[in-house]
């Protein structure tokens, strides 16, 4: 069971022209938006990463608009764990469970997942909020992360796992997010 008080959402590189090349990109964007809304309902810290934003461009607008109050952390490394700004932001959360979403499954998300697991963190990979340019690379990245110990999940599965009970004001706010999943 995922626990909100242990978890931090890490959004990786959903930006610029690269994001437009992702396999099933509309679904990726839709599910990422839902995931950010779920994080808000559970007061999860969000670490928002951007790969070389001066070259690749900013986070896609319909995702960035939900991140008001957060600042992206720029990186040039593939793994978030090789970026000092990420490590500082993560340490400030004092959380030990990473919820990963973003692009690309087989490069930045995979390497960040691998390094998180090696550093002793538990990791959930939100499969419907992760993609690559090809379906094959998306699948391979997800397979490798799971084989190395990450927990596969979906936005809806994660939300209901965090919630745990079918009652209360947060549950009532959460349910409409998934009426048209």
C-alpha positions, 0 to 999 in steps of 0.5 A: 500500500502506498502511503501519502505521507511517505510519497513524493511525485517526480515529473520528468521532462514532459516538455517541448517538441520532444513531448509532442513525439511521444507514443500515445501523447494525448493519453500521456498528457491527460493522465499526467494532469490527473496525476498532478490533481491526485497529488494535490488532493493528497498534499504530495510534494512535487518535484518537477524536472526539465531536461535542458529547458533552454534547448528542449523548451518548457514543460507542455502548457496544459501540464505546466498550468497545474504546477503553479507554485512549483518551480522546475528543476533544470537538469542535463543528466539523464538520471534525476539523481545525478542532478544536485538540485534534484537531490536537494529538493528530494532531501527537503521532502523527507519522503522515501517513496518516489512516484515517477511519471514522465518521459522517456521511459527507457532513458530518463525515467528508467535511469532515475528509477534505477538510481532511486532503487539503488539509493534505497528508495521505493519507487512506483512507476505510473505506467499510464503517465510514462511514455517514449517515442516508440511503444517498444522503448516505452515497454522495455523501459517499464519492463526494466524498471519493474524487473529492478524492483519498481512497483507498476501502477496506474494513476487510478490504481495509485489514487485509490491505493492512497485513499484506502477507503470509499468515504470522506471529502477527499474521496468525493473529490477524487471520484470525478477524476476517474469517471471518464478514465 
